[in-house]
Amino acid sequence: MMQSNRQLELAFNFVQYTGQNIFLTGKAGTGKTTFLKSLKQRSPKRMIVVAPTGVAAINAGGVTIHSFFQLSFGPQIGDGDGQNRMRFNKEKINIIRSLDLLVIDEISMVRADVLDAIDKRMRRFKNGSKAFGGVQLLMIGDLQQLSPVVKRDEWELLKTEYETAYFFSSKALKEAPYVSIELTHVYRQQDDKFISILNKVRDNILDRKSQEELNQRYDPRFVPGDEDGYITLCTHNAQAHRINGSKLKDLPSKAKQFIAHVEGNFPEYSFPTDYELQLKIGAQVMFVKNDPDPEKRFYNGKIGQVASIKEHVVFVQCPGEEEEIEVPSLLWENVKYSIDEETAEIKEEVEGSFSQIPLKLAWAITIHKSQGLTFERAIIDAQASFAHGQVYVALSRCKTLEGMVLKTPIGEHSIISDETVGGFIQQVEENQPGEEELNEAKLAFQREQLMELFRFYRMVYLVNSITRTVNENLGSFTGLLSGYFQEMRANFQTEIVEVGEKFQQQITRYLKQEPDVGKNRPLQERVKKAAVYFSEKVNAIFVEGVGNIDLEIDNRAIKKQIVKWTNDLTEEARTKLAGYNECRNGFSVKKIMDARAKAMLESNAPKPKKQKAKEIIDQENIPHPELYKQLRSYRYDKAGELELPGYMVFSQKSLIEMVNYLPVDLVSLKLINGMGARKIEQFGADIIEMIRDYCDENEINRGEIPLKGVPEKNKGSKPDTKKVSLEMFRSGKTIEQIAKGRGLAETTISGHLAHFVKEGELDVLQFISKEKLDEIIGYFKNTDNKNLTPAREALGEGFSYGDLRMGLSYWESVGKNSG
């Protein structure tokens, strides 16, 4: 099919050779599902497939949107369901970070807000500055078939944000240009007259003549014979269940029950047929899976009749066929995506399986569940159609007009259309891309991948964040460390950023002469040389430099942030280096994409927990560097032995003062900042011994220590830290702003304010909703355990520790006041 259909080949080329987002649409039976299956086999791009429903996901060989992106089923507006559901595991983050292509099947059923929620998660873990994290998007579906399910109360919320519920109203999609390719060759039906009628129904232009031809199939008294193989397509589940149940009950034979075998994770909503499948001889059934054997005796949607039943096998007789089909139990697999550790490729792993006879009762089925199926003979009852596209889906399941019987006539009231959808589809039809647009997109993708190698936006952001934080908190950093960061920023700006901007201008000039990088030999030679230059600079400044800095900082909150930024900076540098290393042999889009994706995964691999950082010691600014190394190693060893952070042994400031003032007795050691009685009791003897030995070996005379000479009683009293937080909150600052301003964790500030909730000085409803408060109080009323962890496990991740602390403080306040 791929070789014989120009539009399918065009769609494949857009996916394979460009970064262009694509909406692939087409009438029912035009090969969209076949295209997706072929794409998974042919494309080397790192891709995952998601779909809006469990059955659609299983059929597409993918996973559901809600499970992969961890979305709730309610409207995704504002901050959606918050950060709790954004806590993806490492495996999933790796998949997103290395992703080239995201395929969304049955896009017609995906709401605009759900697409925007996908965008948020892709930005969070891939590229925050680009829609969908910069990943190529392939959306497959037909808007004239099934539409998004939106309840009335949900639309009341969504309509304030969106023009329609359809995916094309997504805010993110408006930032992400896409081409629309419509498949027009119909494979399911061969009769041109029937295809023409279906097209008119689809486009809501059914004329009187076509309507009359269609309604010639209307026969309200039609009763099929038991062996004719007709299936009734109806609008509601209850109607289908009623028909199937009644027909099965009327059969005189004894029922045989087949119990499915489920292993691992296979959600019930994704079951392709009944878990407890009741069959009788004479029952009309439908195959729900394609035959995996070469004979291809059956396909998904084929109708037949149960001829006989054995212990583990059912024999089905299909109309017009002489031989019965032996039907054993078959296996469906629920896949999950993971990363191959050796190749760094995204691979499908089986998470669970469902084994069952691949049949279901088929005197009737809902139109919704008939999506994607093909029937030789069908009775259509669409009188109660309630959704846009339902009648078209039902009619288009039939291979021929002659194989269709209408239970109710098709009138204007039966065809529910949406003018917004009609207008959108008209735009799609009028703006089909061709070879010229494909070539332009190929060159644009090539150019973007090349330019990206010499852009440093994220690194600039990280470097600026680090230096700004250092400048704002100089008291927390040694002069050596703050000086190093300033020098690093200056070198980065002049040796990398500015040179990169100039080289991008050179690339532009070369591309004006020959826009195809592969054919542009002078540009290829320049890229090879540039790769060597940038590789050396990036490696020196960030991998050998930033990657080896001693980041012992006194302030825990600041240290945590600086460590995160420097780690991100090193990871970004390694990703750049992977691209440069490939460019030493010439620029190739595919090779560079593979190398960068692999580097991202390696950078994101788990690191050893207690990895000693190498240090940068300035011989001029730090006296006695050998002693400095010895004391620093002692601190790491003790911290590891006692499972403590290094600063709990002694802080970086304490270390600097020790090598400056060389305390060789307990009295002197007490004068070092940060060395209290407990630390001296634990570590003092070892420290003094090391310093004495060093001084003796090097014949050093120590001087005075002009530090903590003032008695404690004469020192000014420290302000109450909780009250400082309270005053800042009352001045209008949020918990986040207070934490940032004070250099403390948000949980610490939350604890400060919870204290005043307990004292009755703050209203708890300033921090949590009445609904949450009631649930928290309900929990603590029935337990004596005031620990927050079991409370969170009981109430769910929708409750943060801050919420629970506030609720508990209020409950304790109420209890205290009432007592």
N, C-alpha and C positions, 0 to 999 in steps of 0.2 A: 504493500500500500504506500509506503513511504516513497518508493521510487516512482510511483505512477501518479502522485498527487502533488502538483506544484505548490499549493498552499501549505500542505503539511511539511514539505521540504523547506519552504521559506521560513516557517515557524521554527523548525529545528535549527536552521542556520542562525536565526536571531538569538536563539537560546545559546547555541554553542560558541558563536564567534563574536558576540557583542555583550555588553553589560546592560543592554536595553531592557526595561521592564515590558512585559507582554501580557495582553489580555487575549487569550485564544478562545474564540467562541464559534458557534455554528449550530445549525439545526440538529434536531435529534437524529442519530444514526449517521453522522458525518465523520466519525472516527476519532473523536476527542479522547476516549478511553484508550483506544489502540495506540494513539500518539504518545500518551503518557507512558504506557508500558514499554514502547519502543525507546522512548527517551531514557528511561532508567537503564536500559541495556546498552545504549549507544554513547551517551554523554559521559565524558570523564570528569565533568564538573562535580564538585562536592555538593550534593543536594540532599534535601529531605522533602517528603511529601506529607502535607497535612490536609485534613478535610473536616467539614463542620459536624458530621455525625459519625458514630461508631461504624455503622454498616458501610458508609461511603469510604471511610478510612481503610477498613479491611479490604474492600473491593479495589481500592487504589494502591494497596500495598504500603500504606503509610500509617500515621497515627492521627488522633483527633487534635484539633486546634487547641481545645481547652486543656487537654492533658499535657501536651508538649509545652505550651506557654503558661500553664498553671493559672488559667483564668477561671473566675467564678462564672456562673451562668446568667447573672444579672447584668444590667446595663453597665458598660465600662466608661463612665464619664468622670470628669474631674480627675482625681488621683486614683480612680478605679477602686480596687480593693486593697490599695496601700502597698507598702513595701514587703509585708510578710510573704505574699505570694511571689515576690521577686527573688526570694532566696533560692536560686537554682543551685543544684549540685554541680560539682566540678565537671562532671562528664557532660552535662548539658551546656554549660558555659563554653567548654572546649568545642562542642559541635557548632554553636552559634559563632564563635570567634573564627572558625576555619571555614565557614559556610560560603559557597559561591552562589548557590541558587536555592531559593525557597519556592516550592510549588504548592499552590493552594487549589485543590480540586473542588468542584461544585461551588464555585465562587458566588453563584447566584443566591445561595442560601446563607452567605456570610454577611452579617450586619456591618455597617460602617464603623460603629464603635469598637467592634471586635477587631477589625483591621487596624484601627488606631492603637488598640492595646498591644497587638503584635508589634507594631512600629516602636512603641515605647520599650518593649523588652529587647528588641533587636538593637536599638540605639544604645541601651544600657550596657550591653555586653559586646557590641561590635564596633560601631562608630557613631558617637553621639551627635555629630554634625550633619549626618546624612539620613534621609528618610529610609526606614527599614535597615538602618545600620550600613547602608551602602551595598547591601546584598541584592542581587538580581531577583526580580519577582516574576514568576509565571503564574498567572491566574487563569484557570480553565473552567468554563461553564457557559450555560445559555440562560440569559436573563428572561427569555420567554418561557422557561420551564418553571421550576419551583423557586419561590421567593423566600426571603428571610422570615423566620417566625418571630413576630413582635407582638407581645401582649399589649392590651390597651394602656395599662398602667405604666408599662415600660416605655411606650411611645410618648406618654406625657412627659417623661424625663428626657428622652432622647431628642424630642422635637425642638428643645431649646438650643441644642448644639448642632443638629443636622437637618438638612433640607429633606432628605429621604432616608429610609433605613438601608437602602442598597449600598453595596460596597463602594460604588463610584462616588458616593458622597463623603467618603473618608477624607479627613483633613490631611493625613499623611500622604495619601495618594495624589492629592493636588500639588504636593511638593515633589512628586516622583513621576516625571513624564513617562508615558508608556505608549507602545504601538498596539493597535488592535488588529488582529488577523481573524477573518471569518472564514470558516470552512464551509463550502457550499455544495460539494459533491456528496450526495446521499447514498449510503451503502445499504441501509436497512430496507428501503423500499425501491422497487424497480419500475413501478407504474408511474409514468409522468403525470397522468391525470390525478392520481392519489397524492403525489408529491405536491402538485400545484394547490390542491385543496388544503393540505396540511400547512403549506406556507401562508396561505391566506388566513387560516385560523391563528397561526403564530403571530402574524403581523396585524391581527384584528381588522382585516379588510375582506371578510367573508362576504361575497356578493350573493345575490338571490339564486343565481344559477348553481353556484358551487354548493350553497346551502341545501338546495333541493336535491342535488346529486348525493350529498352526504346523508341526507335524511331518507333517501331510498333504502338505507340500511336500517331504518327504524322498524322494529317489530316487537311491540310490547308483549305479545303472546308467545314469543319464541321460547321453546323449551328444548335444549340440546339433548341428544342421546348420551347415555353414559360413556360411550366410547368415542364421542366426537371431539373431545379435548378442548372444549371452550372454557375460558376462565373469565369470571366477572371482575371488572375493575370498578371499584366504588370509591366514594370520597372519605368515608369514615371507618376507623378500626372496628367499631362496634358492629357495623353492618357486615364487614368481612368475616368477623368471628362468628356472627349469628348464622351466616350462610354455611360456613365450613362446619360448624358444630352440628347444625341440623342435618346436613347431607351425610356426615359421618355416622350420626346416630341412626339414620334410616337404613344403613347398610346392615344386612342380616349377619354378616360374618363376625367373628370374634376379634376384638381389638388386640393388637400387639404393641407393647410399649418399648421404645428404644431410649435408653438413658445416655446422654452425652457424657464424654469423658473430658474433663477440663483439668489442665495442668498449668501451674504458674499463674500469671496475671492475664486474665482474659475477661474484661468487664461484661456483665450481663447484657448491658445495652448494645453490645457489639455482637451478640450471638446471631449467626446467620440463619438459624432455624431454631425450633423449639428444643429446650434442654430435655424435656420429656416429650418425645415425639410419639403421638398416638396414630397408628395406621391400621387400616383394615383392607382385606382383599376387596377390590372394586373402588377403592378411594381414588379420587383424582388428585394427582400430586404434580408439583413443579420442581424441577431440579434447581438447586440454589448454588451450583458450582459447575465450572467447566470440567469436562472429563480430562484428567491428567494423562491418560493413556494415549498413545499415538492414534488409535482408532477414532478418537473424538466422537464417541457414540452419543454424547449428550452435551448440552451447554446450559449456562445459567438462564433460566426462563423457559426451558423446554417443558411441555406439558405431556403427561402420560397417565396411565392407570395402573394401580397396583395389581399385578397378576397373581403373585404368590409371595409368601413370606416364610423365610427360614430363620434359624436362630440368630444369625448375625448379618443376613443378606436379604435384600428386597428385590424382587423382579418386577420390572415396569414395562408395560406394553404401550408404545406410542402410536398414535393414529398414522395409518399409511405405512407402517413398518411391519415386516414379517417376524423378525426375531425380537424376543424380549431382551431387555437390558438388565444385566446383573449389576446391582448397586450395593457395593460394600460401604462400610464407614470410611469417610475421608477426613482429612486434617486441614483445619484452618490455623494459621499462625498469626499471633499478635506481635508485631515487631516493635522494637525500640531501636533508636539510633545510638551508636557508640563510636569511639575512636579506636582505630587499629594502632596499637602502640608502635609497631614496626614501620608501617607505611604512612601513618598519620592520616589515612583516608577515613572518611565517614563510612561506617559499615552498618548494615542492618543486623540486629541480633534478635533472636526469638525470645520474647518475654513470657509468652504463654501460648497455649494451644487449645483448640476445641475440636474434638473428634465426634462425628455424628453421621448418620445416614444423610446424604446431601439432598434431602427432599423436604417439602412442606406441603400441607394440605392446600389445594389450589382450585377449589371451586370459585374462590373469591380472594382478591388481594386489594389493598388500598392503592390508589393512584400514586400516592407518595412513595410507597415501597416498590412500585413498578419502575421507578427511575432507572434507566440504563438497561432494562430488559427488553426482549423481543418476543412477540407471541404470534403464532400462526393463526390462532382463532381466539377472539375475545368478545365478550359482551360488555358494553360500556354503559354504566349508569352514572352519569355526571350531572344529574339534575340538582344535586345538593353541593355543587362545586362552590368552594368558599374562598379560594385563593387564586391569585393571578397565575395563569399558566397551567392550571390543573387540567383543563379540557385538552389543551394541546399535548401535554405529556401523555394523557390516556390514549388519544387517537394515534399518536406517533409511535406507540408501542407495537402497533399492528403492522405486519409485513405487507398486507394487501387490503384493499377496500372490501374485497369479497369475503375476507376472513373476519370481518367486523360486523357485529350486530349492536344496534343502539337500543337500549332499554327505554330511553327517553329521547325525544327529538332534540337536536342541537339548535337552540335559538340564540338570539342576541344576549339574553339574560344568562346563558350558560357560560359565555366567554367573558371572563373577567380580565380586563386589560389595565395597564398602567401607562398613562400618557408620558410620564417621566421616563419610563423604560423605553417606550416607543421612540421618544426623541433621542435618547442615548444610542439606541441601536441604529437609528438612521445616521447619526454621526459616524458610527463605526463603519457602516456600509459605504459611506461616502469618502472615507479617509483610509483606505487600505494601503499599506506600504508595499513597495515593489523592490526590485533588485537595486535600484539607485539608493533608496533609503537604507537598505541592508548594507551596502558598501560604505555609506556615510557612517552608519552606526559601528561597523567594524573598525574603521579608521579612528573614530572618536574613542572607542574602547581602548584601542591600542595606545593612542596618545595619552589618555587618562592614566593608564597603568604605568606608562613611562614617566609622566610628570609626577605621579605620586611618589616615585622613588626619591625625588629631590625636593619634596615639600616636607616641612618639619613642624606643622601646626600643633600637633599634640605634644611634641617634645618642647616646643616653645612655651606652651601652656604649663607643662610640668615644671620646667626650669624657672619660669616666672613665679609660679606658686611657691616653690621652695625658697627662692631668694626673698620674696616678699615676707614670708613667714619668719625667716631668719632675721630680717631687718626689724620686724615688729616685736621680736622676742630675743633681742641680743643678750639679755641676761641669762638666758637658758643655754647659750652656746659658748664654747671656748673661742677665743680670738682666732685660733688656728682653723676651726671648722667654718666660722662665718667668713673668714678670708678666703678659704678654699672655694666656697660656693660662689662668692663674688667673682673670683678668677675664672671658675668654670663657666659662668654665665657669659662673661666677656669673650672667652675663647669660642664658645658655642656660637655666639652671634657673628663674630667676624670670620671664623674659619669654616663654618658650616652653613648657617642661615643665609648670610649675604652672598656667599659663593653659590649656594643652591639657587637663589633667585636669579643670579646672572646666568647660570647654566640653563635654567628654564627658558630664558629669553633666547639663548643660543638654539635650544631645541626648536622653538617656534620658528626661527629663521631657517633652519634646516628643513623643517616640515613644509615650508612654503615651496621649496624646490622639489621635494618628493614626499607626499603625505603618507606613504606606506613605509613604516619604519623598517620592515623586513627588506625592502628594496633600496633603502637609503644607506648606501655603504659609508659615506663620510660621517653620517650621524652614528652609525653603529660603531665606528672607530672611536668617535668622541665619547660615546657612552662607556666603552670599555675602559678608557683612560679615567673618566670621571668616577667609575665604579671603584677603581684602585684608590683614587684620592679620598673619596668620601668614606670608604671602608676604613682606611687608616685613621682618619680624623674621628669618626664615630667610635671606633674601637678604643682609641687612646683616651678620649674625654669621658665616655660613658661606661664602657665595659671594664677597662683597666682602671679608670678613674673613679667614677661614681659607684661602680660595682664593688669597690674595695675600700670605701670610706668607713672609718670608725664612727658609728652613729650613737655613741653613748651620750644621751642628752638627759638633763635632770628632770625636765617636765615630761611626765608620762604621756599626756595627751598630744603634746607637740611632737614628741619622739614618734609616736604611733603614726601621725600624719606624714612626717618627713620620711619615715621608713617606707610607707606605702608609695609615696610619690617617687622616691629613688628606685624602688623595685619596678614600678611602672615604667620609669625612664629607662632602666636597663633592659627590660623586656622589649620596649619599643625599639631600642638600639639594636638588639639582636635580630628583630624582624627586618629592620633596614639592612643589616649586614647580610642576611640571607639573600635578599634581592640583589645586593651589590656583588656578592660572590657568583651568582648566576650570570650577571652582566659582564663578568670578566671574559666570557666567551661569546658575547653578543646578546642582544635583547630578544627575548621570546616571551610572549604573554603567558602561555601555558606554564612554562618552566618557572617563571617568577611567581605566578600565583601559587603553584605547588610549594615552592621553597618558602614563601612567606607564611603560608598556612601551617606548614610543618614547624617553622620556627615559633609561631604563636603557641602551638601545642606544647612544644618543648619548654618554652618560657613559663607556661602555665602548669607544668608538671609539679607534683608535690616536692617541696624542698625538705632536706633534713632539718629536724626541729632545732637542733642545737648546733648550728653552723657558726663557727667563729668568723667574724668579719676581719679581713686584713685591715691594717691601719696605715694611715698616712701620717708620718711624724716629721715635723719640721725641726731640724736640728737647732735652728736659731731660736725658735719660739718656745720649745719645750726643753728645759734643762734635764740632764740625766736620762736620755731616751732609753738606755738599757734598763734602768730601774723602772721607767714608765712601762716598758713591755712586760717586765717581770710582775709588777703589781697588777697590771691589766690581765695577764694570764691567770694570776691567782684569783682575781675576781670572777672570771669566766668559769674556772674550775669549781670554785665554791658554789657559784650560782647553779651550776649543773648538778653538783652533788646534793644540794639542799632543795633543788627544784624551785629556785627563786629567780626573779629578774635580777640582772646584774647590779642595778642601782641599790637593791636591798642589802648588798654586801657593802659597797660604798659607791657614791655617785661619781660622775665624771669630774665635777668641780672638786670633790674631795681628792680625787686622784691627782689632778693638776696641782692642788695645794701641797700634797704630800711630796711630789717631786720638786717643788719649789722650795719648801721649808724643811724637809727631811726630819720629821719628828722621830726621835730615837728613845723616847720614854713615854709612859702613859700620860703624864702631865702635858707634854707637848702635843700628843695625839688628840687630847681633848680639845685643844685649841683649833683643830682643823674643822672647817665648816662641814656639817653633816655627820660628824663622828660622835654620836651620843653614847651613853653608858652601855646600852644593850649591844650595839655594834662593836664597841671596844671589848666588851666581855667575850663576844664570840670570835672576833677576828684580830683584836688588838695585838696579842702576843706574836702572831704570825707576821703582821705588818711591821712591827718594831724590829723583829729579828731580820727581816729582809732588808730594811733600810739601814740597820746597823752594819750588817755584813757588807752592803754596798759601800757605805761610807768608809769602813775599815779597809776594804780592798783597794779603794781609789784614793785613800788618804784625804778625805774631804772633811772640812770643818763646817758644821752647820751653824746657821745664824738664828736670830730671834724670830718668833712667829707673831707678828702684830695683827692677830685676828680676833679671837673670841675672848678678849680680856675683860669685858664688862660683865659683872655679876648678873645673873638672871633677874634678880629682884629689881635692878635698876633699869632693865630694858622696858621699852614701851609695851604696853599690853597689846596683843594681837586682836584685830577685830573679829567678831563672831562671824564665821564664814557663811552660816545659814542666813543671817540677817542681811549680809551683803547681797546674797541671791534674792532675798525677799524684796529689798529696796529696788534692785534692778528690774524685777518682775513688775512691781507696782509702777515703775516709770514707763512701762509699756513694752519692755523687751520680752521676746519669746524665750522659751527654754533653750532653743538652739542658739539664739544670739547671746544669751548669758553664758552658756558653756564656751562658746567661741571667744567671747570677751575675756573670760576668766582663765581660759586655758584648761578647763576641766571637762570631764565627760558629761554628756547629757543626762546619763543615769544619776550622776552625783547631784546635779542641779535639781533633777526631778525629786530626789530624796530630800533635799533641803526644803523644797516647797511642800512636799507631803507632810513634813514635820509641822508646818503651819496650818495645813488642812486639819491635822489631828488636834492642834491647839485651838481650832475654831477661828483662826485669823484669815483663812482663805476659803472661798467657796469651791467645793470639789467640782461643781459643774463648769468651772472655768477650764477644766482639764479633760473631762470625759463626759459623754452623753448620759442622760438619765437612764436610757435603756441599758447601757453597759454597767452603770452603777448598780442598777437593780439586780443584774445577773451576778455581779461580783458579791454583793451583800448576800444574795441567796446562797451562794457557795459557802461563804465563811460562816453563815448562820448554822450550817450543818456540819461543821468540822472544828476540831480544836487545833488543827495544824495550821499555823499561820505562815508556813513556807510558801513562797510564790511559785516555785517550780511545779509542784503538783496541781496548784490552782490553774496554772497556764495549760497544763496537760489536760485538765478537766474541761476548761472553758474554750480551748482552741487558740490557734495562732492569731485569730482576730483580736486578741487581747495582748497588748504589750506588757512587759514588766512594769513600765511606768503607769499604765492604766491600773494594774493590780495593786501597786503600791499606794496610789491615790485612793482607790476604793477601800483598801484595808485600813488606811489611815482614817478615812471618814467613818468607817464602821467602828473602829476603836474609839473614835471621838464620841460617836453616838452612845456607845456602851458606857464610856466613862461619865458622860454627862447625865445619862439616865440612872447610873448607879449612885 
